[in-house]
Amino acid sequence: MSAPFARISELPAHAGATVTVRGWVTHLRSSGKVAFVVMRDGTGLLQAVLVKNALSPEAWTRFGELTQEACVAVTGQVKVDARAPGGHELGVSDLAIIGPSPLDYPIQPKEHGVDYLLDHRTFWLRTPRQVAIARIRHEVEQGIHDFFYEREFVRVDTPILTAAIGERSGLFSTEYFEEGNAYLAQTGQLYGEAAAAALGKIYTFGPTFRAEKSKTRRHLTEFWMIEPEVAFNDSAANMVLQEEFVSYLVQRCVERRQAELKELERDISKLEKVVPPFPRLDYTDAVALVRSKGSDAKWGDDLGAEDEALIVADYDKPVFVFNYPKAAKAFYMKENPDDPRTVLCDDLLAPEGSGEIIGGSQREDDHDKLLHRIREEQLPEDAYGWYLALRKYGTFPHAGFGLGLERTVAWICGTPHIRECIAFPRMMHRLRP
């Protein structure tokens, strides 16, 4: 009777038993009569020990044929060993090769350039650092759903193809049958506002697309965004929700992803400080602050990456900058009644140079003011008829925000470029693999 199959993470429950483990070879070494295979299966690492005189000649010969990333099945007894990866090793009684790997495996234990690694992203994903980032991203994604589910938000899936745009940044367009141009969605927000009128508290979570010709370490052309929208929230309540949300995600990773953060050599003490409340800085004061530090920013400008870095340098947790000038922000943001030059909005800037991870605002709920802003921006009124109608039939105060998933993951991981925070990044000059 064949041994039962077990994943590496399950081996503690099989101590003393004989099982079969399937996975890929990461390291090999042999002293002639004793050999070691370190393998991974996506759930952990396992050291398999082969003793020549305890194996069939065929199995020992197969060990000699192994190379990096060969896919294998090893059968043997699970033994507790605190020195081994994961605290267990396998005393091998049989070994089979499922899929051989040629000697020219693209990712070798040496330095490779980033472009080379991106060209071979399918294999780069297998390395310990990339696995750690992927697991943290997964934890963040699961945390997002749990956070909103526990607070009785309803997830709403919004269109990727749309006739209306939400932001000023570049658009990817395509012909849409007889309807003219359609655009890949920059945001699900406008549709989220309609859903909030039906469901009260909603969030969207999906891919978004920006055709900005940007090569910075914080930009992708395709990325994932989380966008809650809450009926009857104002800008102040919106910021409270943001700081609760971000703190929840960070502390969840600190609690549940210690091993991955250690693999990334992340200073967890910095993440442990990310708890509410977050500092709040009015835009006007933010401009004065960065100017005092040598920036040439002027009132009315949107703050750039260098300015954001100057702002967060004095803090060990994210910082809100709120009430930006109307001209620097999107048409749908509500005019500030205390200063009509500005709108009721905020950017949340992560510390350690990670930059903006959230943009949020109270939405303009006055039909005529929103129509005026659409005309000011020279946007096609017919594409926004349904959006304007939300302000005609039972308008209501509401607010929401968008959190960029990859930027947030990059900050939590402490990685300087978000291209590592999505499995297959899309950038200006990268469409493959």
N, C-alpha and C positions, 0 to 999 in steps of 0.2 A: 504494500500500500504506500502511495507517494506521501511525502510530508506535506502538511498544510502550508499554504502560502501565508506569509506575514509581511507587513510593511515594517520598516526599521523603527518607526515611532511606536509600534505595537510590541516590540520585543520584550520590554519589561514584564509583560503579562505572560510571556512564554519561557521564562527562565527555567533551564533544565530540560526543555522540550526540544525536539528536532523539528525544524521548519525549513521552508524554502524562501529565500529572499531574492527578489529580482531588482536589478538596477544597473548603474553605469560605473565603470572603473574610473577612479580619480588618481590613485597612486598604486604602484607596485614595488615590491622589494623581495629579495630572496637571499638566503644564506646558503643555498645549495640543497639542504634537506628540509628546511622550513621556509615557507613563503607567506607573504602577507598581501592581501588585496583590500584596499580601502575603497568602498563603493558608496554611492548615494542613490536614493530612489525618490527624491523630492520631499521626503518626510524627515530625513536625517542622514547621518553618516554611520557607516558600520565597518569595523575591521574584521575581515574574515581570515582565519589562520589555517594554512594548509600544511600538513605534515606528510612528507613524501611517502613514508612507509605505511601511512594510514589511508592512502588513496589508491585507487586503481591506476595503473600506468597510463591509461587513456586520459583520466582526469588530470594527472600531473602534466601530461603533454599539453593539454588544453591550457593550463596555466601559462606555459611557455609561449603560447600564441597570443596572450592578452596584450592589449595596448591601451593607451589613454582613451577613455570614453567608449570602449567596447561594452556592449550590453550583455549582461551575464545573469545566470540563475545559479545561486549557491545554496546547497543544502547542508545543514549541520546542526549541532547542538548549541543552543543559546547559553552563554556563560556570562555570569556577572563579573565585570572587571572595571573597577573605578578608573583605571588608567586609560581605558579605551574610549574612543569617541562615543558619546551617548551612554557610557557606563556599562556597555555590553559588547561582547564579541561573539563571533560564530566559529566553532570548531568544525571545519568543513569535512564532510564525508563524500561530497560529490560536487562537481562544477560543470556547467554547460554554457556554451557561448550561444546567445540568442542572436546577436548582431555584431559582427566584427567591425573594427574601426581601423582604417589604414594609418600608417605611421605619419602621414602628413596632416593630422588633425589641425585645423586652422588656429586654435587658441592654445598656445604653448605656455609653459611656466616661465615667461619672460615678459619684458615690457613691449607693449604694442601701442601704436598711435591710435588716437580716438577715431579717426576716419576709418582705419583698418578695422577697429572693433565694431564700428557701426555697420561697415560693409558685411561683417560676419555676426550681426546681432543675434541671429538664431542660435549661435553657439556661445556668444558672450553671455547670454541669459543664464547659462548653466553655472557660471562662476559664483563663488560664495557671496561676494559683494552684491551682485545683481539679484541673487536669490533673496538676500536679506532685504533689499529695497522692495522687491516684489511682495514679500510677506508683510512688510509694514504698510505698503499701499493697500493690500487686502484688508489689513486690520482697520485702516482708516475708512475704507469703503463700508465695511461691516458696521463700524461705529457710527457712520453717517445714518445708515438705515435704522439702527437701534435708537439713536438719539431722537430722531423724529417720530419713530413709531411709539416710543415711550411717552411722547408729548402729544399724541393723537393727531399728528400731521398725516395727510394723505398724499402719497406719491402720485404725481400726474406726469405722463409721458407726452412731451410736446413735439411738434413737427421739426424735422431736420430740414425739409424743403419748405420755404416760406416766401411770400411776396413782400412782407414787411421786414424792415431791418431795425435793430435796436441800438446799434452803436455807430460811431463815426468811422471806425477802422475798416480796412479793406474787406471786400466781399468776394467770395467765390460764386460765380453765377453759371447757370446752365439753361438751355431752352427747355420750356415745360409745355410740350404739346402745342395747343393753340392759345395758351394763356400768357404767352410772353416769357420773360425771364423769371426764373426762380433762383433763390439764393440759399446757399448752405447756411444754416442758422448760426448766428453769432451768440445767441442767447435764447433761452426758453421763457424769458421773463414776461414778455407781453402776453403770451398765452397763459402763463401762470397767474397773472392778475385776473384774467377772466375766470380761471378755476377757483381762485380765492373767494370770488363772489358766490360761488356755488357751494364750496366746502369749508370755507373759513380759514383753515390753515393747511397749506399745501407745500410740497417741495418738488422740484424737478431735478433729475440727475441724468445727464447724458453728454454726448460729444458735442462740442461747439467748434466753430471754424472761423479763423481770422486770416485774411490774406494780406496782412501787414508784411512789408519787406523788411523784416527785422531779423537780425542775427545774434541777438543778445542771449545770454545764458538763461533768461527767464521767459523766453517766448517759444511757442510751438504754433504751427498752423492748424493743428488738430489737437484739442485737449478736452478734458472732462470738467464739467462745472456743476456745482450744486447750488440751486436757487430756490430758497424758501420764499413764500409770499404769505403775509398774514393780514387778514382783514382787521381793521381798527387799530393796528399798531402805528405809532408815530415814529419819528426818527430816533428819539431817545430809547423807546422800547426795542427798536430794531438793533441798536448797538448792544443792549443788554443781551438779546438773543445771540448775537454774534460772539460775544465774549464767553457766554456759557457754552456755546457750540464748540468753539476752538479749544477751550480749556478741556472739555470732555474728550475730544479726539486726542489731544496731546497726552493727557494723563492716562488714557486707555493704552496708548502705545508704551508709555513708561512702565505700566503695570504688566502688560501682556507680551511685550516684545523685547524683553531684556537681552536675550541671546542675539537677536538681530542688531539691536543698537550697539551691543558690544562688538560684533563683527565689523560694524561700520566705524568703530572707535568714536562713537558719539558721546559727548559730555552730557550725561543725563542730568547732572545738577542744574544745567541751564534750562532744560525742559521742565524740571520740577517746579520752577518758579512761575510757570505759565498758569496762573490762577486769577480769577476775577478779584477786583475790578481792574480793567486796563486803563492806562492813562489816556486822557482826552485832551486834544490840542486843537483849538480853533484855527482854521486855515490862516487867518491874518497873523495870529501869533506864530504859526509854523513858518510863514515867510520871514517874519522878523528873526526867528531863531536861526534859520539857515543863512540868512544874510549876515548875522553876527558871527557865523562860522566861516565866512568867506564866499558864500554862494552869490551869484549875480541874479538870482530869482527876483522877479518883480510881481507885485500884487496883480493877479489876473492870469498868471501863468499856471499851467498844470505842473505839479511838482514832478521832477524827473528822478531817475534812480539814484543819482548822486545826492540830491536833496533828501530823499527818503533815508538814505544811509546816515546823513547828518542828524536827522530827527531821532532815529532809533538809537543812536550811539549813546545817549544818556540813560537808556532804559534796558531792563533785563526781561521785559515782557512786551507783547505787541502794543502798538500805540495807535489810537484813533486820531485821524485828522479829519475834521468835519466842517461842513458849510463852505464848500468851494465856490468860486465864482461861477455864475450861470453859464458864461461863455465857454468855460473849460469842460463842461459836463454835458451829459446826454439830455435830449429834449424832454424826456418823461419825468425828470426830477422836479419835485415841488418847490415852488418859489418860497424863499424864506420870508415870512411876513415881517420879521424884525430888520431885514436888510435885503430888499428886493434885488440887489446886485448878485446875491448868492442863492444857492439852493440847499435844501435840507438833505444832505448826503454825507457819506463818510467813506474814507478808505482806511482799511486796517493794515498797518505795516508791521511785518514780522521782524523781530530783532536779528542780530548777527548778519546783517546785510542781505536778508532774504527778500526784502521788498514787499510790495503790496500783495496780499493774499485774498483780500475781500474788497469788493466795491459794493456799496449799498446806498439806499436812499428811501425817503418817503416819496411816494409817487404823486404826481400832479393829478388831483381829483376834480379840478375845475375844468369843465368842457371848453370854455372859451379860451382860457389860458393855455390849455394843451394844444388847441387848434392853432393859436397864435405861434406857439413854439414850433409846431410842425411846419408852418408856413415860413417862419424865420430860417429854419434849416433847409428849406426848399425840398422837402420830402413829398412824395406823391400822396396826396390826400386820399385818393381812392383806395390805396393799399392799407390805410389806417382807419377806414370807416368803421369797421367792427370794434376797433380799439377805442375810438372816440365815443362810440355808442355806450360803452361801459360807464361813461361819465354823464350820460343822458338818462339812463334808466336805473335809478337807484344808486347814484354815485356814493362813494364811501371812502374815508381815509384808509390808507393801507401802505405797507412798507415791505421791503424785502432786500435781498442781497445775493451776490454771486460769489462763491468761494471756488478758486481755482484748485483743482485736486492736485495736479502735479507740483505746483508751487508749494502747496502745503506739505506734501510728502517730502519734497526736497529740503524744506526747512527742518522738519522733524528728523530726517535722516542726516542732516548736516552735509548734504552733497551740494556742490556749487552750481551744478547745471541740471536743469530739469529734464534733459534728454535721457537721463538714466532712470527717470521716475515713471516712464510709460514703456510698455513692452517693445513697441515698434514706433519710435518717434518720427513725426513728420515735421520737417523744417524746410526752409526756402529751397535748399539744394539737396534734399533727401526725400525720395519717394520709395526707395527700396532698402531692405527687403520689406 
